[in-house]
């Protein structure tokens, strides 16, 4: 099995609801987010890759257009890293379908990882 991935970054604000009083994440604040998409597959193409990383350039543009310098509460009900990873996973699949980005037959989007800081992350594997 092979695994490949690509990272994208964007800057955005958010504010979490339902937290204890004075919790720092309950205040409006922002992060430089890193999004990592990971694909898996068992067969390499004749070029020696799962697929061309260049096929994901449009995905990077879409991430920037949709999320960069936006307020994530307008995009995700409770914009934690976990919820954002789940939303991004499903929205990326929709984007790829609408843009006719066809992965090779045995290649799948494995997961989306979201990092708010260099030392934290949440991942979603598409289990629902």
Buried (B, 14 or more C-beta within 10 A) or exposed (E): EEEBBBEBBBEBBBBBEEEEEEEEEBEEEBBEBBBBBBBBBEEEEEEEEBBEEEBBEEBBEBBBEBBEEBEBBEBBEBBBBBBBBBBBBBBBBEBBEEEEBEBBEEBBBBBBBBBBEEEEBBBBEBEE
